[in-house]
Amino acid sequence: FIEITSPMVGTFYRAASPESQPFVNVGDHVKEGQTVCIIEAMKLMNDMPSEVSGKIVKVIAENGSTVEYGQPLFLVDPKG
């Protein structure tokens, strides 16, 4: 599997707002460049694009948690 990692330190959000559905769930197919989450850093919301196409096999980060630079957020099966 390939890890999608955080490009910055910030707060990880799976959806655009608390009322919205998550951008991706386990089993979803993503394309390279597709938004998979948002990372809030210094009051700025940054869309996080997928670096690879494939199937999401695991969501590693917890919604609303603080993530570090390089921390794995998702696992993707590029053959999926």
FIVO-630140 format. One record per atom (N, C-alpha, C): residue number from 1; atom name; x, y, z. Coordinates in steps of 0.001 Angstrom, whole numbers, plus 500000, padded with zeros to 6 digits. Atoms other than C-alpha are relative to their C-alpha. Layout:
% FIVO-630140
   num   atome        X        Y        Z
   NUM      CA        X        Y        Z
...
% end
This chain:
% FIVO-630140
   num   atome        X        Y        Z
     1       N   500834   498804   500000
     1      CA   500000   500000   500000
     1       C   500871   501250   500000
     2       N   499306   498718   500030
     2      CA   500984   503627   499506
     2       C   499360   500919   501035
     3       N   500506   499064   498997
     3      CA   500665   506167   502311
     3       C   499784   501377   499377
     4       N   500178   498576   500261
     4      CA   499152   509598   501779
     4       C   500369   500672   501308
     5       N   499486   499392   498780
     5      CA   501021   511756   504255
     5       C   499670   501491   500068
     6       N   500286   498583   499783
     6      CA   500476   515193   505724
     6       C   501165   500859   499515
     7       N   498924   499117   500473
     7      CA   502426   517965   503971
     7       C   500331   501110   500999
     8       N   499804   498912   499035
     8      CA   502234   520199   507064
     8       C   499478   499588   501373
     9       N   500556   500168   498663
     9      CA   501473   520433   510762
     9       C   498662   500726   500032
    10       N   501305   499357   499911
    10      CA   497819   521176   511454
    10       C   498952   499060   500554
    11       N   501127   500809   499534
    11      CA   494386   519806   512297
    11       C   499363   499314   498796
    12       N   500515   500850   501076
    12      CA   493050   516957   510133
    12       C   498476   499947   500061
    13       N   501455   500113   500102
    13      CA   489432   517073   508957
    13       C   499649   499143   498795
    14       N   500418   500901   501078
    14      CA   487778   514358   506884
    14       C   498933   500609   499100
    15       N   501083   499378   500759
    15      CA   484948   516657   505680
    15       C   500160   501518   500003
    16       N   499917   498545   500122
    16      CA   484487   520290   504634
    16       C   499350   500717   501182
    17       N   500663   499429   498829
    17      CA   482177   520931   507611
    17       C   499465   498846   500848
    18       N   500512   501082   499151
    18      CA   480769   518967   510561
    18       C   498740   499326   499446
    19       N   501234   500561   500561
    19      CA   477476   518461   508657
    19       C   500236   499245   498691
    20       N   499706   500598   501308
    20      CA   479170   517285   505426
    20       C   500469   498552   500127
    21       N   499474   501363   500091
    21      CA   479988   513745   504371
    21       C   501516   500069   499841
    22       N   498545   500022   500202
    22      CA   483698   512784   504472
    22       C   500343   500030   498508
    23       N   499547   499973   501394
    23      CA   485643   513418   501271
    23       C   500167   498589   499466
    24       N   499806   501402   500394
    24      CA   486589   509718   501147
    24       C   499776   499082   501196
    25       N   500175   501049   498997
    25      CA   485776   506526   503051
    25       C   500774   498769   499563
    26       N   499361   501267   500344
    26      CA   487385   503095   503180
    26       C   499178   499337   498896
    27       N   500651   500648   501135
    27      CA   486610   501321   499912
    27       C   499768   500929   498822
    28       N   500174   499036   501090
    28      CA   486311   504518   497866
    28       C   501218   499981   499080
    29       N   498921   499862   500974
    29      CA   488352   504883   494689
    29       C   500303   501480   499840
    30       N   499582   498607   500154
    30      CA   490346   508097   494416
    30       C   500905   500119   498781
    31       N   499112   499700   501121
    31      CA   492148   509722   491529
    31       C   501068   500956   500486
    32       N   498923   499076   499655
    32      CA   495443   511547   491737
    32       C   499483   501433   499860
    33       N   500447   498616   500010
    33      CA   494693   515174   492620
    33       C   498644   500224   500651
    34       N   501308   499892   499361
    34      CA   491294   514432   494200
    34       C   500177   500362   501475
    35       N   499932   499610   498595
    35      CA   490714   516106   497577
    35       C   499569   498834   500891
    36       N   500303   501097   499081
    36      CA   490828   513510   500376
    36       C   499725   500486   501419
    37       N   500214   499446   498671
    37      CA   490787   515784   503446
    37       C   500374   501477   499990
    38       N   499574   498617   499804
    38      CA   491422   519272   504783
    38       C   500946   500020   501196
    39       N   499115   499782   498862
    39      CA   494299   520303   507002
    39       C   499974   501491   500310
    40       N   500052   498606   499554
    40      CA   493810   523501   508992
    40       C   501335   500350   500638
    41       N   498726   499531   499455
    41      CA   497039   525369   509637
    41       C   499938   501516   500108
    42       N   500017   498561   499739
    42      CA   497146   528824   511204
    42       C   498722   500661   499464
    43       N   501331   499505   500369
    43      CA   493402   529363   510605
    43       C   499709   499945   498499
    44       N   500231   500176   501434
    44      CA   493749   528500   506891
    44       C   499627   498552   499728
    45       N   500431   501342   500379
    45      CA   491879   525508   505459
    45       C   500677   499623   498684
    46       N   499246   500444   501168
    46      CA   494105   523618   503004
    46       C   499446   498681   499487
    47       N   500441   501246   500614
    47      CA   492585   521048   500638
    47       C   501221   499114   499777
    48       N   498897   500955   500132
    48      CA   494754   517942   500627
    48       C   499691   499049   498849
    49       N   500246   500905   501127
    49      CA   494931   516199   497227
    49       C   500712   498662   500170
    50       N   499358   501314   500002
    50      CA   495693   512513   496807
    50       C   501209   500046   499081
    51       N   498781   500056   500800
    51      CA   499178   511842   495496
    51       C   499992   498799   499065
    52       N   500036   501248   500754
    52      CA   498110   508536   493928
    52       C   498548   499620   499715
    53       N   501322   500552   500299
    53      CA   495120   506866   492265
    53       C   499917   498595   500592
    54       N   500182   501335   499442
    54      CA   493658   503748   493873
    54       C   498825   499960   500949
    55       N   501096   500212   499056
    55      CA   491337   502443   496585
    55       C   500481   500288   501416
    56       N   499688   499722   498603
    56      CA   491327   503784   500146
    56       C   499786   498706   500794
    57       N   500129   501232   499210
    57      CA   492044   500783   502400
    57       C   499988   500286   501499
    58       N   500015   499663   498575
    58      CA   492518   502598   505723
    58       C   500099   501506   500175
    59       N   499871   498611   499562
    59      CA   491942   506015   507276
    59       C   500777   499936   501307
    60       N   499125   500135   498843
    60      CA   494804   506358   509748
    60       C   499772   501108   501028
    61       N   500138   498855   499089
    61      CA   494350   509847   511200
    61       C   498564   500111   500516
    62       N   501299   499800   499352
    62      CA   491491   510630   513582
    62       C   499476   501394   499653
    63       N   500603   498711   500339
    63      CA   489083   513398   512503
    63       C   500148   500981   501168
    64       N   499835   498970   498982
    64      CA   489864   516624   514378
    64       C   501304   499927   500772
    65       N   498738   500143   499277
    65      CA   493276   515434   515540
    65       C   501096   500853   499375
    66       N   498834   499282   500496
    66      CA   496553   517291   515215
    66       C   500909   499007   499291
    67       N   499091   500856   500763
    67      CA   498833   515827   512555
    67       C   501329   500738   499804
    68       N   498648   499475   500181
    68      CA   502554   516310   512034
    68       C   500406   499892   498527
    69       N   499446   500092   501346
    69      CA   504511   516860   508834
    69       C   500478   498567   499747
    70       N   499582   501351   500362
    70      CA   504985   513496   507101
    70       C   499213   498885   500650
    71       N   500799   501027   499326
    71      CA   502443   511682   509296
    71       C   499054   499335   498997
    72       N   500936   500690   500897
    72      CA   500480   508995   507400
    72       C   498544   500335   500352
    73       N   501415   499681   499812
    73      CA   496808   509940   506908
    73       C   499098   498892   499453
    74       N   500786   501035   500676
    74      CA   495489   507251   504541
    74       C   500941   498958   499422
    75       N   499319   501024   500760
    75      CA   496587   503953   503028
    75       C   499202   499761   498728
    76       N   500655   500176   501290
    76      CA   495826   503497   499319
    76       C   500589   498781   499297
    77       N   499583   501130   500820
    77      CA   495950   500332   497219
    77       C   499995   500483   498552
    78       N   499962   499468   501365
    78      CA   497157   501562   493801
    78       C   499450   499027   498957
    79       N   500544   500997   500923
    79      CA   495939   498312   492208
    79       C   498476   499899   500131
    80       N   501427   500079   499717
    80      CA   492438   498796   493655
    80       C   499244   500789   499030
% end
